[in-house]
Amino acid sequence: MIATLGIAAASFFDVAPANAQASGCEQMQKLLQERQSIVARLNTATKQKRKLTPAEACSTLGTLVNNGSATLKFASANMDWCQIPPTFIDGMKADNEKAAGIRNQACNAVKQHAAMQRKAQQQAQQQQKGGGNPFGGGDSITGGAMRIPQGAL
């Protein structure tokens, strides 16, 4: 997946004429270079057999999606002036949609992890308030804390 994200950018560098790059279309080249560096970071992590944490993936893919949106906006607005082929825009849209889907999954995992941590903290606090009794019983429904029988057994 990550390798395909750079294909659209590479194809544009091959097609774009040199005179268009000097006439106000430099922004497109900057956006594509930024995109290539983001994709390179993702590819480096993959090649090193290092899995990104959901938070890292959410952040990095968020940057990639934002870059893709800015690139699409510029490319659509300057398609004729910068001689950007429609196939480039179509490929970029598809790549950006894939990246957005993966980003959403990673960001949802971060949210779920945070929710589970909050729940665990709340349970720990409730257990401390109840005297550390695993059976609870600190309210009027259960009759208070469990009592240990006194005297000889």
BELBEL-V119034 format. One record per backbone hydrogen bond with DSSP energy under -0.5 kcal/mol. NH is the residue of the N-H (numbers start at 1). CO is the residue of the C=O. If there is no record, write none. Layout:
BEGIN
NH|CO  NH|CO
END
This chain:
BEGIN
4|1  5|1  5|2  6|2  6|3  7|4  8|4  10|6  11|7  12|8  13|9  14|10  15|11  16|12  21|17  22|18  23|20  25|20  28|25  29|25  30|26  31|27  32|28  33|29  34|30  35|31  36|32  37|33  38|34  39|35  40|36  41|37  42|38  43|39  44|40  45|41  46|42  47|43  48|44  49|46  50|45  51|49  57|53  58|54  59|55  60|56  61|57  62|58  63|59  64|60  65|61  66|62  67|63  68|64  69|65  70|66  71|67  72|68  73|69  74|70  75|71  76|72  77|73  78|74  79|76  82|78  83|80  84|79  85|83  88|85  89|85  90|86  91|87  92|88  93|89  94|90  95|91  96|92  97|93  98|94  99|95  100|96  101|97  102|98  103|99  104|100  105|101  106|102  107|103  108|104  109|105  110|106  111|107  112|108  113|109  114|110  115|111  116|112  117|113  118|114  119|115  120|116  121|117  122|118  123|119  124|120  125|121  126|122  127|123  128|124  129|125  130|126  131|128  132|127  133|130  134|132  136|133  143|139  144|139
END
